[in-house]
């Protein structure tokens, strides 16, 4: 145990553990193999917390021992799952046909229940105040802890860098089979930290370094990223993250899904969509550890364009690449969520829906926007319109300002010409959706169309006619290529709830032909039943159920049409009253 700064000690086992003392208590940065608990400085009588920069075994193996000793262990939300279930993560290292290059075998040996940390927040332990700064690189959700210490700023960087010009292990920077995602993330993180000008950089491996080591290491990594041909525009995008489409309209060039900024004359801003800011590359899987929003370009936005604050963000739909960063905006910039009325519930209760691309956390709207009702924000007139097709819970935002009519269409249409029919069946797509959206676009007559994943489209008169023709073709082909029942939709919501809670089954018939059939109900959460179904053309039928039983019991629904036609299925699950989402438990059918 060496004192490297006044009241800051370093113990080395499988990694450096930093012991920051506050009178007779201390906070540990990383835990190594846990042996630090046997040789704490003599004045330390109580360890207030262990803060983990990331989940790898060499920095976190002793977490279980710390928890057993009554010491709370904190780690970023996305990193904690591997400590909670290391056996699962270790098994992922042995999967066959595996294309996820991350080192799952570097997981901790023993399970530990950790406490979650949030990016950009400051946590206080006695007189010690640590700020959590996102520094992806060694893992997607890695963090640096910043501590203002006796007129100095200390940066505990984990494995972000090893020495000036070196990182601890290049292997951990490859998050896909042949990508350089972590390299790009490391460079961005190093440059971001350098702007904060820490006095001392304290790594998990290697010796203390001055701030200059951050930029030096970023420069040293750049040739390898170029050689990989991964994200070759990284530094260009970092320098100019926003494109000025109009003096009052900006587009984020770095985000996974295009995010837009309306600039008012009074210096305030309103954002349209905000998912993954500066998306430099994502890991193969889509779990919490692999999907991490941050606010990387926001300081540049405010500084370069004279923006004094962000009033609100309006999402076009609920998908994670359009909403994942909204909570961070709310917490760190005071921005409100203004949600169109058809998005409010799915954002607030994502666990109630069986849909793809749901963000993990509840996001609560501060204002609900009525569909079809215009409202004023400074010099802008904004009208949300229902826009189903790519997603059921989606809207188009019509913005009128400075003599222009701009339609933000989210992901409804794709491709450079803006004619790609970007539908996805699990998003509750109906065969009539694109005829309806073509009618909407033709009625609104925007002079500029902005989407989530394509360049701006300036439509001519022929464009709207092409949308109509393509929408009608899509509807006709769905009617031609499958039997009637396959054109129906069946869903149960909420998908999980406590015993006795109402579950509504919706049988939706988007076709122009009435549907008659039978609904067969079964499962451990209900008595068997067979009900007649009659869903009118272009309408739906709903049936209420109150499934009951033990946690894990299910109610199953099977919709049958004429003999010989395929069936549709849905289900809902009973969960314990105190449980959250159903992830990884065992269920009885």
N, C-alpha and C positions, 0 to 999 in steps of 0.2 A: 504494500500500500504506500504510494508515493503522493506527497502533496505537491501538485503541479502549479497551483495558484493558491492564494490565501483561502483556506477553508474549502478548497476543491481538491479532492483526492482521486487517484486512479489506481484501480486494482485490475490486474491482468490475469485472466484465465483463458477461456476459449475466445474471449474478446475483451476489450477494455470496458471496465465498468467505472463510471464517474460517480463519485460520492460528493454531493454538494451539501455542505453542512449549514444548518441554521441553529445556532446554540447547541442544544443537546439532541436535536433531531436532524434528519437528513433525507434527501431525495436521491434515488439512484437512477442514473441514466443507463439503461440496459442492465442485464443481470448476469450475463455470461453463463457459466455452469452452476451458479449459485454459491460458489465458495466465498464470495465477497461477504456473505452474511456471517462467516466465521472470523473475519478479521477487520471489522469496522473500526474507524478511528475511536480512540478511547473515550472521547467526549460524547459519542453518539449513543443515546439510550433508546432512541425510537426512530424507525424508518417510516416516514409518512407515505411514501409511494415509490413504485418502480415505474419509470416511463420507458417504453420500448419504441425504438425508432422503426423497427420492422420485425417480421416474425421468424427470421432464419434462426436455426438452432444455435449457432455460435453466440448470438447476442441474447437469446431468449430461453435457453434450455433450463435455467433455474427458476423460471416463472412459477412452476407448480410448487416448488419449495417455498418461495416467497408467499404464495397464497396460503399454504399450510401454516405459515408463521403469522398469519393475520395481516400481511402487508398487501394493500391493494395494488394490482398491476394494471397499468393503463396502456392502451395501444389504439391506433387508428381503427375506426369501424371496419374497414375492409380487411384488416390484417388479423383480427381477433378470432375468426372462425377456425383457422388452422391450429390455434392453441386450444380451442375448445374441443376439437375432434382430430387430434394428430393422426390417429389410426386411419381415418378416412383419407387424409391428405397423403399419408405414406402409401396407401394402396393405389393412389392415383399415379404414383411413380412407376407402377408395374402394369399399367393398362396396356393392352395390345392395340396395335394400330393407332398409337398415340401421336398426335401432332402438336401437342402443347409442350414447348421446350423449357418451361420453367422448372426449376429444381425442386420438385415436391419432396424429394428425399432429404432435404435440408430442414425438415420440420422438427419441432421440439419432441423429446422422448415421452413426456408425460403431459396429460391434459391439465389445463388451467383455465379457470373462469376469469376473464379480464373485464375491465371497465372501458367503455368506448371513449375515444377522444374525437373532437371535431376540428377540422382544419380552421386555421386563423383565430381560434379562440385562445384566450389566456387563462391558464389554470393556476390557482394560488394554493400553495402549501406553506402555511405559516407566513413568513416574510418573503418566500421564494415565489416568483411569478414566471411561469414558463409559457411561452407562446408557441403554438403548434403551427409549423410552416410546412405545407406540402412540398416534398422533394422526391417525386417519382424518379426511379432509376434502378436501384437494386431490386425493388419490387414496385408494382403499380401504385401501392398505397403507402409507400415509405414516407417518413416525416423527419424533419429536423426540429429540435427544440431550442428556442432562443431564450436566453436568460440575461437580463440586464444585471450586471454584477460589479458593484463598486466602480462605477463609471466606465465599465467595459461591457461589451455585448459578446456573450459566449454563444457559439453555434455548435450544438451537439449533433453531428451530421450522420451518425450511423455509418453505413457503408457507401455513402455517396461518393466519397473519394478516400484514397489511402495515403497519398503523398502528393505534393505538387507534380501534376502531370501523370498521375496514376490513380486507378480505381482498384478496389480490393479484388474483384473477380469480374471479368468480362462475361463469363457464362451466365451470370444472373441478369444481365441486361437483355437477354434474348427471350422475349415473351411469346413468340410464335415460332413455328418450325424453322423459318429461315429469315426472321426479321431482325431489325435493329431498334425496336421500340424503346428499350431501356437506355440505349445509347443516346437517342434523341431526347428522352426524358431527363437523363443525367445532365446533358448540356444545358437544356432549358433551366433545370433546377439550379445548377451552378451559377449561371448568369443572373438568375433571379436573386439568389442569396447574396451574390456579390454586390448588388445594388443596395442591399440592406447594410453593408459594410460592417460585418461583425469584426470584433477585435481579435478573437481567437477562434480557430476552427478545430474542434475536438472530435476526431473520428473514432469509430469502433475498432479499427485496426490502423496502426501507424502512429506517427507522432503529431503533437499539436502544430498547427500551421497558421500563418498570417492570412488575412483576407485575400491577398494577391494570389494565393494558391487556387482559389475558386476559378478565376478567369483563366489562369494558366492551364488548369486541368481541362476546362471546356475547350480551349484551343487545341490541346493535345489530342482530345477525342475526335475532333472534327474530321481529320483525314480518314479515320476508320469509318466514320459514318458515310463519308463521300465514297469510299471504296466499296461499301456495302450497297451503294445507290439507294439508300433508304432516307426518305425525307430530305432530299437534296436542297429544298427551298427553305429549310428550317430557319436559318438566320435571316433570310429575306422576309419571311413571314413574321418573325419576331420583331423586325424593324418596322414593318408596315402591316400590322394585323388587320387593319380596316380599309375597305375600299369605299371611296366617296362616290356613291351613285348619284346623289344630288347634294347640294350644300346642306340640306336638312335630312338626308337619308344615307346611312352608312350600312355596310355589310361586313360582318366578321368573316374574314377570309380563312381563319384558323380553326373555326369550330367544326365539329363533326357534322352537324346539321347547321345550315346557314342561320345565323342569328342576325337580326337587324336592329338598327338604332334610329329612332326618330329624335331629331334635335330641335327643340323649341327655341325661339328667339330669346327667351329669358334664361337660357343656359341649362334648363332641365332636360332630361332624357327619358324616353319610354322605350323599352326593349320588346321586340317581338321574337319569342322563343329564346331559351337559354339552357342549353344542355351541357355538352362537354366543350368548354372553352379550350382553345389551343390543343386540338387533338393531334398529337404527334405519332400516334399508333397505339392500338389497343391489344390486350392479350387475347388468346384464342377463345377462352370461355367467357361466359356472361354473368358469372356470380359477382357478389359484392366486392370480392378481393380484386376483380378484374376491371371494374368500372368505377372510375374515380373522377368526379367533377372538380374543377378548381376555378379560380378567378384571375388567371394569369394575365390577360390582356386589359383588364379593367383599369389599372393605373394609367396605362398608355392612353386608353380611350378618354379618360377624364382630363389628363394633362394636355394631350395633343389637340383636342377639339374644344377645349374650354368648357367642358361640361361640369356643372356645379353639383349635380346630384342626379340620382336615378329615381324617378317617381314610382315606376311600376314596370312589370313585365306581363305581357299577354301571350299565352301559348296558343298555337294553332291546333295542337292535339296533345295527347297525354304521353306519347312515347318518350322513353328515357333520353334519347338524343336531342329532344326538344325541351325537356323540363328538369333534367338531373341537377343542374346548378342553381335552380330557383331558390331553394332553401338557403344556400350560401349567400345569394344576393339579398335575401330578406334579412339575414343575420348580420351581414357585414356592411351593407350599403343602405339599409333601411328601406329597400324597395318593397312595394306591395305586389301581391299577386292579384291581378284582375283576370278572373277566369270567365270565359263564356259559360252560360248556364249549363250546357250539356257536358262540360268538362269538370264541373265543381266536385261531383261525387267521386268520380273515378280517380281524381287527384287526391282527394281526402281519404278515400277508403280503397286503395289499390288491392288490398287483400280480399275484397269482396268479389272480384272479377276474375274470370278465367280468360285472360287476354295476353298476347305477347307484348314484350317491350315495356312492361310496367316498371316504373321506378320503385325502389325498395321502400321508401319512406312516404308517410302521409305529408301532403303539402296543402296547407289550408289557405283558401282564398280570402283576401280582405275585402274584395268587391266582386259581386256577381254581375256579369254583363248579359242583358237580355238579347236573345237572338233576334236579328232584324230591326233592332232599335238603335239608332245612331246616338252617339254621345260626343261631347266636345272635350278635348284635352288641349289646352292652349290654342294654337291656331289650327289644330288638326280636328277633322271630323272623322270619327271611326265607327264603323258598323260591323259587328260580327254576324256572319251568316252560317247556318248549318251546312257542312260540306262533308258528306259521308262517301266512302269508297275505299280510300286507303285505310281509314280507321272509322269506326262507328262514332266515336266521341271526338269529333273534329269540327273545326270551323275555318272559314275563309274570312280574313279581316280586310275590309275595304277601307282604305285611308284616302281622304280627299284633302288636298292642301296645295297651295300655290298653283292652282289651275290644273292640277293633275289628279288622276284617279288611279290608285295603285292597289292591286289585289295581292295579298299575302296568302298563298294557297297551301302552305304547308307541304305535305308530301303527296297531294292528290294526283298531280301529274309529274312525269319524269322526262328525262332526255333533253338534249339540246334544243329540240324544236318545241318542247313543252306539250307534246302529244302522247307521251308514254302513259299507258293506263296502269297506274301503280297500285293495283289492288292486291290484298292479301286475305285469303279465306279466313284464317283464325281471328282476324280483326272484325268479324261479323259483316263481311262484305255481302251486299245484296246485288243481284244482277241488274237492278234498275238504278244503282247509285250513279253510274257515269252518264246516263241520259239526264238525270236530274242535275248533276254538276255542270254538264254542257249547257243546259237551259239557264242555270244561274250565271255562268260566265257570260253568256250572250246577253242576258238582261242587264248585268252590271257594266259591261263594256269598259273594262279597265284599259288604260293606255300603257300600263306596265304590270307584268305579272312576275312575282318573286316567289321562289319555291325553296324547299328545304335542302335540296341536293343538286341543284342545277343552276346554270347562269340565268340572269334575267331574260325574260322574253318580252319583246315588243310586238304585240299581236296586230295582224291586219284583219280585214274583214273575212278573209278566207279561213283564218285560224278558228273562229268560232263555229263555222260550218263543219270543219274537219272534226272538231270535238264532238259535234252532234252525230255525225256519221259513225265515228268510231264507238261512241257510247251505244248507239243502236245496234251496231254489229256485235258488240260484246254481249248485250242482252239477248240478241237472237241466237248467238252461238251457245249460250248457257241453256237456253230453252231447247235447242236442237240436240245437244250432246249428252243429255242425262235425263233420267226419269223425273217425274214431278217431285217426288219426296226429296230427292237429292238437291233440289233448288230451295228447299225450306231451311230454316234455321231453328235450332233448339238450344236453349240456354237456361240454366238455373242460377239464380242470384239471391243472396250471397252464396258463394261457393263453399263457405264454411261458416258455422255459427254454433252457439251453445244449444244444448238440447231444448227443444220446444220453440226455438226461434223460427219466425216466418221465413220460408223459402218460396220464392215466386218462380214458377216455370213458365217461360214464354215460348210459345209456338208461333213462329213468324212465317208468313206466306207472302213473299214479295212478288209472286207471279200473278198473272191475270186470270188464273183459274182457281176456283174454290178447292180446298183440300178437306177430305174426310178420311179419318183413320182411327187408330186406337193407340192409347198410351198405356204402356205396361209399367207399373211401379213395383220396385222390389228393393231388397237390401235389409241390413240389420237395423236400420233406423226407422223402419216403417212396416206396416202390414201390407202384404201383396194386394195389388189392385189392378183393375183394367178399366180404363175410362174411354168414352167416346170423344173424339176430337173433331171439331169443325172450324177450320180457320178460313175466313173469307178471303177472296182475292184482294191482294194488296193490303191485307190486314193481319191481325194476330189474335191469338187466344191465350189468356193467362190462367193458370191454375195455382191456387195457394196450397202449400203443405206446411206442416209443423213437425218435421222429423224429430225423433227423440231417441235417446239411448246413451250408451257410454261414449267417452272420447274415442274417436276413430271410427265409429259406426257411420255407414253411408246409406244414402237413399239414391237409388239408381232409376233413371228414366229411359225408356226405349219407345221411340215413336215408330209405328208401323203404318204403312199405307196399303195400297192394293197388293194382293198376294203376288209374291215373286219380286217385288221391288225391295231395294235395300232399306236398312233402318237407320235412324239417327239416335244418338245417345247423349246423355248428360248425367251429371251426378252432383251431389253436395255432401259435405262431410261434417260430422259433429266434432267439435273441438272442446277441450276443457275450458271452463269459464275464464280461467286466468291465463290461457295460452294465447299466443299471437298467431302468426302465419304457420301453416302446416308444412314444415320443412324437415325431412329426415326422420319422422316418427313412423311407427308401425300402425296400420289401420286394419280394422275388421270390415270386410265387405258385407 
